[in-house]
């Protein structure tokens, strides 16, 4: 699925936190998917279908976890969130806290 032509989040999302205080894959995936789903349920549904096995293993504590695949999933979610970031923002970790994820305004180079 291509995410280049999707509409961005509203400007009110600028400098808003999506997840904080955790680097656990299951917590990040849940928080990231919540924002994506609230913005565009079709994108979330496509991700859930494409990554069904990985997501099942993340949330099912008795399953064998493939941390490499989980890393690929989180990278994919980062890319989707960056694609829907409000104008002038990018998605990622805060410069001051690596466990604080959100949409941060990008300072323009002078």
C-alpha positions in Angstrom: 0.0 0.0 0.0 1.3 3.4 -0.9 1.0 6.2 1.6 2.3 9.1 -0.4 -1.2 10.5 -1.3 -2.9 10.2 2.0 -4.1 13.3 3.8 -2.1 14.6 6.7 -3.3 14.9 10.3 -4.7 18.2 11.4 -2.2 20.9 12.5 -3.5 20.3 16.1 -1.3 17.2 16.1 1.9 19.3 15.9 4.1 18.6 18.9 1.6 16.0 20.2 2.8 12.9 22.0 1.7 9.5 20.7 3.5 7.2 23.1 5.7 7.9 26.1 7.7 6.0 28.8 8.0 2.7 27.0 10.0 1.0 24.3 8.1 -2.3 24.4 7.1 -3.4 20.9 3.6 -4.3 22.0 3.0 -0.9 23.6 4.4 1.0 20.6 2.4 -1.0 18.1 -0.8 -0.5 20.0 -0.3 3.3 20.4 0.8 3.8 16.8 -2.1 1.7 15.3 -4.6 3.6 17.5 -3.5 7.0 15.9 -3.4 5.5 12.4 -6.9 3.9 12.9 -8.4 7.1 14.3 -7.1 9.0 11.3 -7.9 6.4 8.5 -9.4 3.1 9.4 -8.7 1.7 5.9 -5.0 2.2 6.4 -5.2 0.5 9.8 -7.2 -2.4 8.3 -4.6 -2.9 5.5 -1.8 -2.9 8.1 -3.7 -5.4 10.3 -4.2 -7.7 7.3 -0.6 -7.4 6.0 1.0 -7.8 9.5 -1.5 -10.2 11.1 0.9 -12.9 12.1 3.5 -10.5 13.6 0.8 -8.6 15.5 -0.7 -11.9 16.8 2.7 -12.9 18.1 3.2 -9.5 19.8 0.0 -9.6 21.7 0.0 -13.3 22.5 2.5 -13.9 25.3 2.6 -17.7 24.7 3.6 -17.4 21.1 7.1 -17.4 19.7 8.1 -13.8 19.0 10.1 -12.8 16.0 11.8 -9.6 17.1 13.3 -9.0 13.7 9.8 -9.0 12.1 8.5 -6.8 14.9 11.2 -4.4 14.1 10.1 -4.3 10.5 6.5 -3.8 11.6 7.5 -0.8 13.8 9.6 0.6 11.0 6.5 0.3 8.7 4.3 2.1 11.3 6.9 4.8 11.7 6.8 5.4 7.9 3.0 5.5 7.9 2.9 8.0 10.8 5.6 10.1 9.2 3.5 10.1 6.0 0.4 11.4 7.8 2.3 13.8 10.0 0.9 17.3 10.0 2.4 19.9 7.6 5.8 20.9 8.8 6.2 18.0 11.2 7.8 14.6 11.2 7.1 11.5 13.4 9.7 10.1 15.7 11.3 10.1 19.1 11.9 13.3 20.9 15.5 14.7 20.8 15.4 14.8 24.6 13.7 11.5 25.4 14.1 8.4 23.2 10.9 6.9 24.7 8.8 9.9 23.8 7.2 9.5 20.3 5.2 12.1 18.6 4.8 14.6 15.7 7.5 17.1 16.1 7.7 20.4 14.2 10.7 20.4 11.9 12.9 23.5 12.1 13.7 24.9 8.7 17.4 25.2 7.8 18.6 28.8 7.5 
